[in-house]
Amino acid sequence: MSNFEQSESDFYQSNYATDIQDQGYSDSGAHKIFYGSQKCQGQESPQPGAFVPLQMLSSSQSYIGQILQPTYNPEFLSHSSYADSFDEEPPLLEELGINFDHIWQKTLTVLNPIKPADGSIMNETDLTGPMVFCLALGATLLLAGKVHFGYVYGISAVGCLGIHALLNLMSIAGVSYDCVASVLSYCLLPMVVLSSCAVVFSLQGILGTSLALIIIGWCSLSASKIFLSALAMEGQQLLVAYPCALLYGLFALLTVF
């Protein structure tokens, strides 16, 4: 029995030893292969400080690009020129034809019929101020209980056509329709004052009629003065003021009645 146990222990010890030995051999072989491959790679790749022949560099790597040499880039030049041109562009309101300084000067010219008008400014086709004054006239009439937006724009369009045809017959230089519409609409500003008075009190009476006549003369005098300065029509102010008075008389009738 003791011999059997001794042989059994010898058997297990010998197997265990052989397994460990085989595993050690295999691990040592794997380490040799790994470190051997690293040695081969280390021998093949040059060290950082070592001298490398030009043939080896040309064979291993291909040279791409240029070093420390400025290249011509047309896109950069186009972007820079575009930025310069963008800085030199005029403001958006000026491109749209909206000049608040000229609008204010035209408004002052209309409010003061005695003041001489500047023909260079009045000859511009500015429709921003006229649209505002037409809307203001319609809004004040609406506050007085009269919905006359269609009448205001319809009478304005037909009246501008008639005055445009008349001025082209009377003047040598001629005038555009936009210029006529701009001047006649700017001169509606006194009529806006009359319609504002209609909101406060009734104009159907002697006071309202007298005020309406004064406003009609004010509008027609301002419009004729501006047309004379823009078209160089000397001595024809009464001939221009008469049809303008007829046009503004229609707006006065809408306001009073």
HUNOR-V800508 format. One record per residue. N is the residue number from 1. RES is the residue in one small letter. PHI is phi as a letter, one per 40 degrees, with the letter a starting at -180 (NA if undefined). BURIAL is + if it has 16 or more other C-alpha atoms within 10 Angstrom, else -. D_FIRST is the distance of its C-alpha to the first C-alpha in whole Angstrom. Layout:
n=N res=RES phi=PHI burial=BURIAL d_first=D_FIRST
n=N res=RES phi=PHI burial=BURIAL d_first=D_FIRST
This chain:
n=1 res=m phi=NA burial=- d_first=0
n=2 res=s phi=c burial=- d_first=4
n=3 res=n phi=c burial=- d_first=5
n=4 res=f phi=c burial=- d_first=5
n=5 res=e phi=c burial=- d_first=7
n=6 res=q phi=c burial=- d_first=9
n=7 res=s phi=c burial=- d_first=10
n=8 res=e phi=c burial=- d_first=11
n=9 res=s phi=c burial=- d_first=13
n=10 res=d phi=c burial=- d_first=14
n=11 res=f phi=c burial=- d_first=15
n=12 res=y phi=c burial=- d_first=17
n=13 res=q phi=c burial=- d_first=19
n=14 res=s phi=c burial=- d_first=20
n=15 res=n phi=c burial=- d_first=22
n=16 res=y phi=c burial=- d_first=23
n=17 res=a phi=c burial=- d_first=25
n=18 res=t phi=c burial=- d_first=26
n=19 res=d phi=c burial=- d_first=27
n=20 res=i phi=c burial=- d_first=29
n=21 res=q phi=c burial=- d_first=30
n=22 res=d phi=c burial=- d_first=32
n=23 res=q phi=c burial=- d_first=33
n=24 res=g phi=c burial=- d_first=35
n=25 res=y phi=c burial=- d_first=36
n=26 res=s phi=c burial=- d_first=38
n=27 res=d phi=c burial=- d_first=39
n=28 res=s phi=c burial=- d_first=41
n=29 res=g phi=c burial=- d_first=42
n=30 res=a phi=c burial=- d_first=44
n=31 res=h phi=c burial=- d_first=45
n=32 res=k phi=c burial=- d_first=47
n=33 res=i phi=c burial=- d_first=48
n=34 res=f phi=c burial=- d_first=50
n=35 res=y phi=c burial=- d_first=51
n=36 res=g phi=c burial=- d_first=52
n=37 res=s phi=c burial=- d_first=54
n=38 res=q phi=c burial=- d_first=56
n=39 res=k phi=c burial=- d_first=57
n=40 res=c phi=c burial=- d_first=58
n=41 res=q phi=c burial=- d_first=60
n=42 res=g phi=c burial=- d_first=61
n=43 res=q phi=c burial=- d_first=62
n=44 res=e phi=c burial=- d_first=64
n=45 res=s phi=c burial=- d_first=66
n=46 res=p phi=c burial=- d_first=69
n=47 res=q phi=c burial=- d_first=68
n=48 res=p phi=c burial=- d_first=71
n=49 res=g phi=c burial=- d_first=73
n=50 res=a phi=c burial=- d_first=73
n=51 res=f phi=c burial=- d_first=75
n=52 res=v phi=b burial=- d_first=75
n=53 res=p phi=c burial=- d_first=77
n=54 res=l phi=c burial=- d_first=80
n=55 res=q phi=c burial=- d_first=78
n=56 res=m phi=c burial=- d_first=75
n=57 res=l phi=c burial=- d_first=77
n=58 res=s phi=c burial=- d_first=79
n=59 res=s phi=c burial=- d_first=76
n=60 res=s phi=c burial=- d_first=73
n=61 res=q phi=b burial=- d_first=76
n=62 res=s phi=b burial=- d_first=79
n=63 res=y phi=c burial=- d_first=82
n=64 res=i phi=b burial=- d_first=83
n=65 res=g phi=g burial=- d_first=86
n=66 res=q phi=b burial=- d_first=88
n=67 res=i phi=b burial=- d_first=88
n=68 res=l phi=f burial=- d_first=90
n=69 res=q phi=b burial=- d_first=93
n=70 res=p phi=c burial=- d_first=95
n=71 res=t phi=b burial=- d_first=95
n=72 res=y phi=c burial=- d_first=98
n=73 res=n phi=b burial=- d_first=97
n=74 res=p phi=c burial=- d_first=100
n=75 res=e phi=c burial=- d_first=98
n=76 res=f phi=c burial=- d_first=99
n=77 res=l phi=c burial=- d_first=102
n=78 res=s phi=c burial=- d_first=103
n=79 res=h phi=c burial=- d_first=101
n=80 res=s phi=c burial=- d_first=103
n=81 res=s phi=c burial=- d_first=106
n=82 res=y phi=c burial=- d_first=106
n=83 res=a phi=c burial=- d_first=105
n=84 res=d phi=c burial=- d_first=108
n=85 res=s phi=c burial=- d_first=110
n=86 res=f phi=c burial=- d_first=109
n=87 res=d phi=c burial=- d_first=110
n=88 res=e phi=c burial=- d_first=113
n=89 res=e phi=c burial=- d_first=113
n=90 res=p phi=c burial=- d_first=116
n=91 res=p phi=c burial=- d_first=115
n=92 res=l phi=c burial=- d_first=114
n=93 res=l phi=c burial=- d_first=117
n=94 res=e phi=c burial=- d_first=119
n=95 res=e phi=c burial=- d_first=118
n=96 res=l phi=c burial=- d_first=118
n=97 res=g phi=g burial=- d_first=122
n=98 res=i phi=b burial=- d_first=122
n=99 res=n phi=b burial=- d_first=124
n=100 res=f phi=c burial=- d_first=124
n=101 res=d phi=c burial=- d_first=127
n=102 res=h phi=c burial=- d_first=129
n=103 res=i phi=c burial=+ d_first=128
n=104 res=w phi=c burial=- d_first=130
n=105 res=q phi=c burial=- d_first=133
n=106 res=k phi=c burial=+ d_first=134
n=107 res=t phi=c burial=- d_first=133
n=108 res=l phi=c burial=- d_first=136
n=109 res=t phi=c burial=+ d_first=138
n=110 res=v phi=c burial=+ d_first=138
n=111 res=l phi=c burial=+ d_first=139
n=112 res=n phi=b burial=- d_first=141
n=113 res=p phi=c burial=+ d_first=144
n=114 res=i phi=c burial=- d_first=146
n=115 res=k phi=c burial=- d_first=143
n=116 res=p phi=c burial=- d_first=144
n=117 res=a phi=c burial=+ d_first=141
n=118 res=d phi=c burial=- d_first=139
n=119 res=g phi=c burial=+ d_first=139
n=120 res=s phi=c burial=- d_first=136
n=121 res=i phi=c burial=- d_first=134
n=122 res=m phi=c burial=+ d_first=135
n=123 res=n phi=c burial=+ d_first=135
n=124 res=e phi=c burial=+ d_first=131
n=125 res=t phi=c burial=+ d_first=130
n=126 res=d phi=b burial=+ d_first=128
n=127 res=l phi=b burial=+ d_first=127
n=128 res=t phi=c burial=+ d_first=124
n=129 res=g phi=c burial=+ d_first=127
n=130 res=p phi=d burial=+ d_first=129
n=131 res=m phi=c burial=- d_first=126
n=132 res=v phi=c burial=- d_first=126
n=133 res=f phi=c burial=+ d_first=129
n=134 res=c phi=c burial=+ d_first=130
n=135 res=l phi=c burial=+ d_first=127
n=136 res=a phi=c burial=+ d_first=128
n=137 res=l phi=c burial=+ d_first=131
n=138 res=g phi=c burial=+ d_first=130
n=139 res=a phi=c burial=+ d_first=127
n=140 res=t phi=c burial=+ d_first=131
n=141 res=l phi=c burial=+ d_first=132
n=142 res=l phi=c burial=- d_first=129
n=143 res=l phi=c burial=- d_first=129
n=144 res=a phi=c burial=+ d_first=133
n=145 res=g phi=g burial=- d_first=132
n=146 res=k phi=b burial=- d_first=133
n=147 res=v phi=c burial=- d_first=130
n=148 res=h phi=b burial=+ d_first=132
n=149 res=f phi=c burial=- d_first=129
n=150 res=g phi=c burial=- d_first=130
n=151 res=y phi=c burial=- d_first=134
n=152 res=v phi=c burial=+ d_first=133
n=153 res=y phi=c burial=- d_first=131
n=154 res=g phi=c burial=- d_first=134
n=155 res=i phi=c burial=- d_first=137
n=156 res=s phi=c burial=+ d_first=135
n=157 res=a phi=c burial=- d_first=134
n=158 res=v phi=c burial=- d_first=138
n=159 res=g phi=c burial=+ d_first=139
n=160 res=c phi=c burial=+ d_first=138
n=161 res=l phi=c burial=- d_first=138
n=162 res=g phi=c burial=- d_first=142
n=163 res=i phi=c burial=+ d_first=142
n=164 res=h phi=c burial=+ d_first=140
n=165 res=a phi=c burial=- d_first=143
n=166 res=l phi=c burial=- d_first=146
n=167 res=l phi=c burial=+ d_first=145
n=168 res=n phi=c burial=- d_first=144
n=169 res=l phi=c burial=- d_first=148
n=170 res=m phi=c burial=- d_first=149
n=171 res=s phi=b burial=+ d_first=147
n=172 res=i phi=c burial=- d_first=147
n=173 res=a phi=c burial=- d_first=143
n=174 res=g phi=g burial=- d_first=142
n=175 res=v phi=a burial=+ d_first=139
n=176 res=s phi=c burial=- d_first=136
n=177 res=y phi=c burial=- d_first=135
n=178 res=d phi=c burial=- d_first=132
n=179 res=c phi=c burial=+ d_first=134
n=180 res=v phi=c burial=+ d_first=137
n=181 res=a phi=c burial=+ d_first=134
n=182 res=s phi=c burial=+ d_first=133
n=183 res=v phi=c burial=+ d_first=136
n=184 res=l phi=c burial=+ d_first=137
n=185 res=s phi=c burial=+ d_first=134
n=186 res=y phi=c burial=+ d_first=134
n=187 res=c phi=c burial=+ d_first=137
n=188 res=l phi=c burial=+ d_first=136
n=189 res=l phi=c burial=+ d_first=135
n=190 res=p phi=c burial=+ d_first=138
n=191 res=m phi=c burial=+ d_first=138
n=192 res=v phi=c burial=+ d_first=135
n=193 res=v phi=c burial=- d_first=136
n=194 res=l phi=c burial=+ d_first=139
n=195 res=s phi=c burial=+ d_first=136
n=196 res=s phi=c burial=+ d_first=134
n=197 res=c phi=c burial=+ d_first=138
n=198 res=a phi=c burial=+ d_first=138
n=199 res=v phi=c burial=+ d_first=135
n=200 res=v phi=c burial=- d_first=136
n=201 res=f phi=a burial=- d_first=140
n=202 res=s phi=c burial=- d_first=142
n=203 res=l phi=c burial=+ d_first=144
n=204 res=q phi=c burial=- d_first=146
n=205 res=g phi=i burial=- d_first=149
n=206 res=i phi=c burial=- d_first=151
n=207 res=l phi=c burial=- d_first=149
n=208 res=g phi=c burial=+ d_first=146
n=209 res=t phi=c burial=- d_first=149
n=210 res=s phi=c burial=- d_first=150
n=211 res=l phi=c burial=+ d_first=146
n=212 res=a phi=c burial=+ d_first=145
n=213 res=l phi=c burial=- d_first=148
n=214 res=i phi=c burial=- d_first=148
n=215 res=i phi=c burial=+ d_first=144
n=216 res=i phi=c burial=+ d_first=145
n=217 res=g phi=c burial=+ d_first=147
n=218 res=w phi=c burial=+ d_first=145
n=219 res=c phi=c burial=+ d_first=142
n=220 res=s phi=c burial=+ d_first=145
n=221 res=l phi=c burial=+ d_first=146
n=222 res=s phi=c burial=+ d_first=143
n=223 res=a phi=c burial=+ d_first=142
n=224 res=s phi=c burial=+ d_first=145
n=225 res=k phi=c burial=+ d_first=145
n=226 res=i phi=c burial=+ d_first=141
n=227 res=f phi=c burial=+ d_first=142
n=228 res=l phi=c burial=+ d_first=145
n=229 res=s phi=c burial=+ d_first=143
n=230 res=a phi=c burial=+ d_first=141
n=231 res=l phi=b burial=+ d_first=143
n=232 res=a phi=f burial=- d_first=146
n=233 res=m phi=b burial=+ d_first=149
n=234 res=e phi=c burial=- d_first=151
n=235 res=g phi=g burial=- d_first=154
n=236 res=q phi=b burial=- d_first=152
n=237 res=q phi=c burial=+ d_first=151
n=238 res=l phi=c burial=- d_first=153
n=239 res=l phi=c burial=- d_first=152
n=240 res=v phi=c burial=+ d_first=148
n=241 res=a phi=c burial=+ d_first=148
n=242 res=y phi=c burial=- d_first=150
n=243 res=p phi=c burial=+ d_first=147
n=244 res=c phi=c burial=+ d_first=145
n=245 res=a phi=c burial=+ d_first=147
n=246 res=l phi=c burial=- d_first=147
n=247 res=l phi=c burial=+ d_first=143
n=248 res=y phi=c burial=+ d_first=142
n=249 res=g phi=c burial=+ d_first=145
n=250 res=l phi=c burial=+ d_first=143
n=251 res=f phi=c burial=+ d_first=140
n=252 res=a phi=c burial=+ d_first=142
n=253 res=l phi=c burial=- d_first=143
n=254 res=l phi=c burial=- d_first=139
n=255 res=t phi=c burial=+ d_first=139
n=256 res=v phi=c burial=+ d_first=142
n=257 res=f phi=b burial=- d_first=142
